[in-house]
Amino acid sequence: MLGLTQLESTLVRGVKRSAKGLNRWRNMAKTRRSATELYRELVAAGQIEPLDDAAKALVREYALDCYGSAVYTPWLEFYTAYRGRFIEGWMPFDYYLHVFLPTVNPRKIAHISNIKTFTRSLVGQERVPDIATRVDGQWFDVEGEALPLADVPDYVFAKTSRIYVKADDIDRGLGFPSRIVRLFRSI
């Protein structure tokens, strides 16, 4: 039999887990409402045609078969109406955001993609033309060799007259221009 403190601990964990699950479902419901509202707005504006019953049935069947529930139909209906036809293979945004991403990119490691110094390693050097990196006050070249502070300006402007300095944790440039600094070297 569980002691009182063990029972309390078990109950607290259960309540936290339930609250977390409830929060997730609330967020999923919010994204589904967004899909429904967007669909209705575009139909009302005449920008897309409303789906007929056959298309809705096809989308519902696809959601049940692929995702195990008809709750995923709002985004699939929006995609179908926007495209003008259903295309097998679509993933509903709410499923992608709240089920798929947390599975393939768990919260414990998801923050790594926000650390600018890892970007070049993660996506490859040809896509990220970094010149230098600063970690904890120390500058490094792209090979990871330390650069003396006095040499950094000459080093970074050696092949260009314009550079951008990007801080960690900038979400797809949404911090621009407040968190991305553009520097020019006068000649």
Backbone as CSV, one residue per row, in Angstrom:
resi,resn,N_x,N_y,N_z,CA_x,CA_y,CA_z,C_x,C_y,C_z
1,MET,0.843,-1.177,0.000,0.000,0.000,0.000,0.895,1.250,0.000
2,LEU,0.481,2.242,-0.758,1.245,3.481,-0.846,1.105,4.301,0.423
3,GLY,2.224,4.894,0.873,2.171,5.818,1.997,1.548,7.126,1.546
4,LEU,1.192,7.978,2.463,0.527,9.235,2.139,1.371,10.101,1.202
5,THR,2.660,10.242,1.467,3.496,11.082,0.601,3.638,10.465,-0.789
6,GLN,3.726,9.150,-0.882,3.797,8.496,-2.196,2.485,8.693,-2.937
7,LEU,1.371,8.569,-2.241,0.058,8.757,-2.846,-0.099,10.192,-3.332
8,GLU,0.290,11.146,-2.492,0.222,12.553,-2.885,1.077,12.806,-4.118
9,SER,2.277,12.268,-4.122,3.184,12.438,-5.250,2.588,11.847,-6.523
10,THR,2.001,10.674,-6.409,1.369,10.022,-7.561,0.202,10.848,-8.068
11,LEU,-0.605,11.382,-7.153,-1.737,12.213,-7.541,-1.279,13.502,-8.230
12,VAL,-0.250,14.123,-7.689,0.269,15.362,-8.279,0.769,15.096,-9.696
13,ARG,1.524,13.995,-9.870,2.012,13.650,-11.212,0.840,13.412,-12.164
14,GLY,-0.179,12.728,-11.692,-1.356,12.459,-12.522,-2.081,13.725,-12.917
15,VAL,-2.230,14.642,-11.970,-2.894,15.917,-12.255,-2.074,16.729,-13.254
16,LYS,-0.763,16.777,-13.072,0.100,17.517,-13.997,0.019,16.928,-15.398
17,ARG,0.048,15.606,-15.482,-0.031,14.930,-16.777,-1.373,15.237,-17.440
18,SER,-2.451,15.212,-16.663,-3.777,15.516,-17.195,-3.854,16.960,-17.668
19,ALA,-3.302,17.875,-16.875,-3.313,19.291,-17.250,-2.519,19.512,-18.529
20,LYS,-1.380,18.836,-18.641,-0.558,18.959,-19.845,-1.326,18.446,-21.062
21,GLY,-1.995,17.309,-20.893,-2.794,16.752,-21.984,-3.947,17.661,-22.358
22,LEU,-4.611,18.232,-21.337,-5.712,19.150,-21.579,-5.224,20.382,-22.319
23,ASN,-4.081,20.913,-21.937,-3.497,22.069,-22.601,-3.202,21.753,-24.073
24,ARG,-2.645,20.569,-24.312,-2.350,20.155,-25.686,-3.625,20.096,-26.514
25,TRP,-4.684,19.518,-25.949,-5.948,19.419,-26.688,-6.562,20.784,-26.918
26,ARG,-6.414,21.696,-25.943,-6.907,23.065,-26.142,-6.176,23.738,-27.301
27,ASN,-4.854,23.575,-27.334,-4.069,24.163,-28.417,-4.435,23.553,-29.763
28,MET,-4.658,22.249,-29.779,-5.063,21.590,-31.024,-6.426,22.112,-31.469
29,ALA,-7.350,22.269,-30.516,-8.676,22.786,-30.841,-8.580,24.205,-31.404
30,LYS,-7.660,24.993,-30.863,-7.469,26.361,-31.344,-6.987,26.366,-32.801
31,THR,-6.042,25.482,-33.135,-5.558,25.445,-34.520,-6.655,24.946,-35.450
32,ARG,-7.498,24.034,-34.971,-8.617,23.546,-35.799,-9.628,24.665,-36.045
33,ARG,-9.905,25.459,-35.010,-10.812,26.604,-35.190,-10.231,27.582,-36.207
34,SER,-8.911,27.761,-36.165,-8.264,28.659,-37.131,-8.484,28.166,-38.554
35,ALA,-8.354,26.854,-38.764,-8.562,26.281,-40.092,-10.000,26.489,-40.543
36,THR,-10.945,26.250,-39.648,-12.362,26.408,-39.975,-12.683,27.867,-40.286
37,GLU,-12.166,28.791,-39.469,-12.402,30.216,-39.699,-11.793,30.673,-41.016
38,LEU,-10.575,30.227,-41.305,-9.911,30.594,-42.554,-10.698,30.072,-43.749
39,TYR,-11.142,28.828,-43.664,-11.951,28.226,-44.726,-13.215,29.056,-44.965
40,ARG,-13.919,29.377,-43.885,-15.167,30.148,-44.011,-14.929,31.541,-44.580
41,GLU,-13.858,32.199,-44.142,-13.536,33.536,-44.652,-13.253,33.510,-46.145
42,LEU,-12.473,32.533,-46.585,-12.130,32.459,-48.009,-13.338,32.083,-48.866
43,VAL,-14.207,31.221,-48.334,-15.439,30.886,-49.052,-16.322,32.128,-49.150
44,ALA,-16.497,32.841,-48.038,-17.340,34.040,-48.010,-16.809,35.116,-48.954
45,ALA,-15.485,35.209,-49.081,-14.874,36.208,-49.962,-14.863,35.764,-51.421
46,GLY,-15.302,34.523,-51.659,-15.331,34.016,-53.032,-13.967,33.606,-53.559
47,GLN,-13.003,33.436,-52.672,-11.650,33.079,-53.102,-11.471,31.575,-53.275
48,ILE,-12.312,30.793,-52.609,-12.304,29.337,-52.800,-13.753,28.865,-52.860
49,GLU,-13.946,27.709,-53.470,-15.276,27.108,-53.550,-15.502,26.234,-52.322
50,PRO,-16.726,26.235,-51.794,-16.994,25.344,-50.663,-16.930,23.883,-51.116
51,LEU,-16.545,23.019,-50.192,-16.455,21.599,-50.517,-17.846,20.989,-50.612
52,ASP,-18.010,20.076,-51.558,-19.275,19.337,-51.623,-19.218,18.163,-50.647
53,ASP,-20.340,17.486,-50.488,-20.427,16.389,-49.518,-19.466,15.254,-49.839
54,ALA,-19.253,14.980,-51.125,-18.352,13.890,-51.513,-16.909,14.212,-51.099
55,ALA,-16.492,15.460,-51.301,-15.130,15.861,-50.918,-14.970,15.808,-49.399
56,LYS,-15.990,16.268,-48.671,-15.935,16.215,-47.207,-15.851,14.775,-46.713
57,ALA,-16.591,13.875,-47.353,-16.562,12.462,-46.963,-15.191,11.857,-47.238
58,LEU,-14.595,12.218,-48.377,-13.262,11.726,-48.719,-12.226,12.201,-47.697
59,VAL,-12.298,13.462,-47.321,-11.378,14.027,-46.331,-11.564,13.348,-44.976
60,ARG,-12.801,13.146,-44.586,-13.100,12.493,-43.306,-12.551,11.064,-43.287
61,GLU,-12.776,10.339,-44.367,-12.284,8.961,-44.463,-10.750,8.926,-44.399
62,TYR,-10.107,9.866,-45.081,-8.640,9.954,-45.067,-8.132,10.241,-43.650
63,ALA,-8.780,11.187,-42.956,-8.373,11.521,-41.583,-8.514,10.304,-40.665
64,LEU,-9.596,9.571,-40.829,-9.800,8.367,-40.011,-8.760,7.301,-40.324
65,ASP,-8.522,7.066,-41.603,-7.571,6.028,-42.021,-6.132,6.363,-41.640
66,CYS,-5.715,7.598,-41.891,-4.305,7.964,-41.697,-3.972,8.467,-40.301
67,TYR,-4.912,9.153,-39.677,-4.611,9.798,-38.397,-5.459,9.272,-37.246
68,GLY,-6.354,8.329,-37.547,-7.119,7.660,-36.502,-8.282,8.427,-35.937
69,SER,-8.573,9.605,-36.489,-9.668,10.411,-35.948,-10.145,11.432,-36.979
70,ALA,-11.443,11.685,-36.936,-12.018,12.698,-37.822,-11.755,14.112,-37.319
71,VAL,-11.189,14.260,-36.112,-10.914,15.609,-35.601,-9.868,16.333,-36.455
72,TYR,-9.155,15.606,-37.282,-8.126,16.225,-38.123,-8.665,16.738,-39.458
73,THR,-9.967,16.709,-39.650,-10.521,17.139,-40.936,-10.451,18.636,-41.229
74,PRO,-10.514,19.559,-40.239,-10.548,20.980,-40.611,-9.396,21.441,-41.510
75,TRP,-8.165,21.086,-41.173,-7.054,21.515,-42.028,-7.077,20.788,-43.365
76,LEU,-7.446,19.519,-43.352,-7.529,18.772,-44.609,-8.614,19.351,-45.516
77,GLU,-9.726,19.773,-44.932,-10.776,20.418,-45.714,-10.283,21.752,-46.278
78,PHE,-9.574,22.509,-45.469,-9.029,23.779,-45.961,-8.068,23.535,-47.117
79,TYR,-7.125,22.598,-46.946,-6.164,22.299,-48.020,-6.887,21.891,-49.296
80,THR,-7.899,21.044,-49.156,-8.644,20.546,-50.314,-9.360,21.683,-51.026
81,ALA,-10.025,22.531,-50.276,-10.736,23.655,-50.880,-9.762,24.633,-51.529
82,TYR,-8.677,24.899,-50.855,-7.696,25.854,-51.386,-7.072,25.329,-52.677
83,ARG,-6.757,24.057,-52.695,-6.132,23.435,-53.871,-7.152,23.128,-54.962
84,GLY,-8.414,22.995,-54.571,-9.447,22.682,-55.551,-9.679,21.194,-55.717
85,ARG,-8.893,20.396,-55.026,-9.059,18.939,-55.054,-8.264,18.338,-53.906
86,PHE,-8.663,17.136,-53.516,-7.980,16.429,-52.442,-6.726,15.754,-52.993
87,ILE,-5.640,15.824,-52.254,-4.406,15.142,-52.642,-3.971,14.272,-51.473
88,GLU,-3.880,12.987,-51.705,-3.456,12.069,-50.660,-2.015,12.378,-50.266
89,GLY,-1.745,12.316,-48.975,-0.404,12.588,-48.472,-0.320,13.835,-47.615
90,TRP,-1.373,14.633,-47.626,-1.366,15.829,-46.799,-1.364,15.471,-45.328
91,MET,-0.671,16.290,-44.535,-0.659,16.130,-43.086,-1.338,17.367,-42.491
92,PRO,-2.382,17.168,-41.690,-3.046,18.329,-41.085,-2.084,19.117,-40.201
93,PHE,-2.205,20.430,-40.240,-1.298,21.288,-39.491,-1.328,20.982,-38.001
94,ASP,-2.523,20.740,-37.444,-2.606,20.454,-36.008,-1.906,19.145,-35.661
95,TYR,-1.993,18.162,-36.528,-1.285,16.899,-36.296,0.225,17.136,-36.385
96,TYR,0.638,17.873,-37.410,2.058,18.172,-37.606,2.626,18.900,-36.381
97,LEU,1.920,19.936,-35.943,2.411,20.788,-34.859,2.385,20.112,-33.498
98,HIS,1.318,19.379,-33.208,1.126,18.871,-31.848,1.418,17.385,-31.664
99,VAL,1.564,16.635,-32.763,1.849,15.206,-32.646,3.180,14.850,-33.321
100,PHE,3.302,15.195,-34.591,4.493,14.822,-35.355,5.762,15.500,-34.836
101,LEU,5.748,16.840,-34.766,6.950,17.563,-34.327,7.438,17.146,-32.940
102,PRO,6.558,17.064,-31.942,7.051,16.626,-30.630,7.621,15.207,-30.636
103,THR,7.182,14.394,-31.583,7.692,13.034,-31.670,9.083,13.000,-32.282
104,VAL,9.272,13.721,-33.396,10.568,13.684,-34.079,11.551,14.704,-33.536
105,ASN,11.040,15.698,-32.818,11.891,16.751,-32.271,11.462,17.024,-30.833
106,PRO,11.760,16.081,-29.924,11.286,16.213,-28.539,11.746,17.510,-27.888
107,ARG,10.913,18.021,-26.998,11.189,19.293,-26.322,12.571,19.314,-25.680
108,LYS,13.033,18.152,-25.182,14.329,18.093,-24.510,15.478,18.529,-25.418
109,ILE,15.339,18.302,-26.736,16.420,18.671,-27.659,16.006,19.710,-28.688
110,ALA,14.740,20.104,-28.720,14.249,21.032,-29.738,14.976,22.373,-29.704
111,HIS,15.403,22.812,-28.527,16.067,24.117,-28.392,17.393,24.177,-29.139
112,ILE,17.984,23.046,-29.455,19.282,23.036,-30.141,19.200,23.770,-31.474
113,SER,18.069,23.646,-32.172,17.936,24.308,-33.468,17.882,25.827,-33.349
114,ASN,17.659,26.356,-32.141,17.647,27.804,-31.926,19.025,28.370,-31.604
115,ILE,20.000,27.496,-31.424,21.341,27.953,-31.080,22.110,28.207,-32.378
116,LYS,22.362,29.456,-32.656,22.964,29.876,-33.921,24.284,29.172,-34.208
117,THR,25.072,28.912,-33.186,26.383,28.306,-33.424,26.287,26.893,-33.962
118,PHE,25.142,26.242,-33.811,24.975,24.889,-34.342,24.406,24.873,-35.761
119,THR,23.895,25.997,-36.237,23.208,26.027,-37.523,24.058,25.481,-38.647
120,ARG,25.279,25.941,-38.756,26.172,25.497,-39.836,26.380,23.990,-39.779
121,SER,26.529,23.446,-38.586,26.720,22.005,-38.431,25.465,21.228,-38.797
122,LEU,24.305,21.778,-38.457,23.055,21.068,-38.678,22.605,21.066,-40.133
123,VAL,22.715,22.202,-40.814,22.165,22.288,-42.171,23.208,22.328,-43.268
124,GLY,24.464,22.385,-42.947,25.511,22.355,-43.967,26.039,23.727,-44.298
125,GLN,27.316,23.774,-44.625,27.978,25.054,-44.819,27.542,25.801,-46.065
126,GLU,27.135,25.106,-47.127,26.753,25.819,-48.337,25.454,26.609,-48.162
127,ARG,24.616,26.219,-47.229,23.364,26.932,-46.989,23.507,28.034,-45.953
128,VAL,24.517,27.974,-45.126,24.735,28.963,-44.080,26.142,29.526,-44.237
129,PRO,26.247,30.654,-44.900,27.577,31.211,-45.165,28.167,31.957,-43.978
130,ASP,28.261,31.277,-42.848,28.854,31.903,-41.667,30.319,32.239,-41.925
131,ILE,30.743,33.330,-41.324,32.142,33.737,-41.412,32.838,33.452,-40.091
132,ALA,32.155,33.779,-38.999,32.714,33.585,-37.663,31.573,33.372,-36.684
133,THR,31.920,32.855,-35.519,30.943,32.569,-34.476,31.483,33.062,-33.144
134,ARG,30.575,33.555,-32.313,30.970,34.003,-30.986,30.272,33.136,-29.949
135,VAL,31.055,32.525,-29.093,30.523,31.665,-28.037,31.099,32.126,-26.709
136,ASP,30.221,32.522,-25.815,30.619,32.932,-24.469,31.744,33.969,-24.487
137,GLY,31.617,34.935,-25.406,32.589,36.024,-25.473,33.813,35.762,-26.326
138,GLN,34.023,34.541,-26.770,35.196,34.181,-27.591,34.756,34.015,-29.046
139,TRP,35.531,34.598,-29.977,35.245,34.478,-31.403,35.995,33.288,-31.987
140,PHE,35.343,32.611,-32.966,35.932,31.462,-33.651,35.701,31.591,-35.144
141,ASP,36.659,31.087,-35.942,36.442,31.026,-37.387,35.555,29.814,-37.689
142,VAL,35.211,29.594,-38.962,34.300,28.502,-39.323,34.886,27.125,-39.057
143,GLU,36.187,27.047,-38.903,36.834,25.769,-38.598,36.895,25.507,-37.097
144,GLY,36.444,26.503,-36.298,36.443,26.335,-34.854,37.705,26.827,-34.172
145,GLU,38.592,27.488,-34.923,39.819,28.029,-34.341,39.524,29.381,-33.687
146,ALA,40.066,29.593,-32.500,39.853,30.842,-31.773,40.480,32.007,-32.523
147,LEU,39.765,33.145,-32.521,40.256,34.372,-33.145,40.518,35.410,-32.053
148,PRO,41.681,36.037,-32.061,41.916,37.130,-31.110,40.938,38.266,-31.403
149,LEU,40.404,38.874,-30.387,39.404,39.920,-30.539,39.877,41.035,-31.476
150,ALA,41.128,41.403,-31.383,41.662,42.486,-32.226,41.647,42.108,-33.714
151,ASP,41.669,40.802,-34.034,41.693,40.352,-35.428,40.305,40.149,-36.031
152,VAL,39.281,40.148,-35.220,37.932,39.828,-35.703,37.460,40.778,-36.807
153,PRO,37.545,42.111,-36.672,37.062,42.987,-37.752,37.745,42.710,-39.097
154,ASP,39.050,42.595,-39.109,39.750,42.310,-40.365,39.348,40.951,-40.919
155,TYR,39.180,39.972,-40.032,38.828,38.627,-40.465,37.434,38.582,-41.103
156,VAL,36.439,39.165,-40.433,35.072,39.064,-40.943,34.832,39.930,-42.182
157,PHE,35.592,41.029,-42.331,35.412,41.876,-43.499,36.443,41.596,-44.593
158,ALA,37.176,40.510,-44.503,38.219,40.205,-45.486,37.666,39.997,-46.885
159,LYS,36.462,39.414,-47.008,35.930,39.090,-48.342,34.622,39.802,-48.659
160,THR,34.160,40.660,-47.771,32.888,41.349,-47.995,32.882,42.673,-47.251
161,SER,32.037,43.591,-47.703,31.932,44.878,-47.012,30.668,44.940,-46.157
162,ARG,29.893,43.853,-46.166,28.639,43.840,-45.412,28.472,42.476,-44.738
163,ILE,28.141,42.478,-43.437,27.875,41.231,-42.709,26.634,41.414,-41.847
164,TYR,26.058,40.320,-41.450,24.924,40.319,-40.531,25.326,39.518,-39.307
165,VAL,24.999,40.054,-38.146,25.279,39.363,-36.893,23.934,38.914,-36.338
166,LYS,23.781,37.604,-36.182,22.520,37.048,-35.728,22.706,36.387,-34.368
167,ALA,21.843,36.765,-33.427,21.894,36.202,-32.074,21.210,34.840,-32.039
168,ASP,21.474,34.073,-31.004,20.779,32.809,-30.791,19.290,33.054,-30.561
169,ASP,18.500,32.024,-30.811,17.082,32.001,-30.483,16.265,33.052,-31.222
170,ILE,16.596,33.297,-32.487,15.786,34.185,-33.315,14.950,33.281,-34.206
171,ASP,13.647,33.389,-34.062,12.716,32.502,-34.738,12.533,32.899,-36.200
172,ARG,13.245,32.243,-37.093,13.118,32.417,-38.544,13.212,33.889,-38.958
173,GLY,14.044,34.651,-38.290,14.216,36.046,-38.659,13.134,36.968,-38.123
174,LEU,12.212,36.433,-37.304,11.134,37.272,-36.800,11.639,38.353,-35.857
175,GLY,12.859,38.212,-35.376,13.434,39.230,-34.518,14.053,40.376,-35.309
176,PHE,14.116,40.237,-36.622,14.725,41.261,-37.458,13.853,42.498,-37.420
177,PRO,14.333,43.703,-37.329,15.735,44.061,-37.277,16.271,44.219,-35.858
178,SER,15.419,44.037,-34.858,15.871,44.333,-33.497,16.931,43.379,-32.974
179,ARG,16.980,42.133,-33.469,17.937,41.171,-32.923,18.959,40.726,-33.967
180,ILE,18.878,41.254,-35.173,19.876,40.959,-36.187,20.522,42.295,-36.546
181,VAL,21.830,42.353,-36.447,22.539,43.603,-36.675,23.273,43.510,-38.011
182,ARG,23.085,44.522,-38.836,23.768,44.587,-40.122,24.938,45.553,-39.965
183,LEU,26.105,45.088,-40.329,27.309,45.903,-40.211,27.937,46.139,-41.586
184,PHE,28.465,47.339,-41.780,29.146,47.679,-43.022,30.551,48.149,-42.666
185,ARG,31.467,47.864,-43.549,32.821,48.393,-43.354,33.023,49.500,-44.378
186,SER,33.352,50.674,-43.882,33.610,51.770,-44.799,35.018,51.612,-45.363
187,ILE,35.143,51.907,-46.625,36.440,51.717,-47.298,37.189,53.025,-47.376
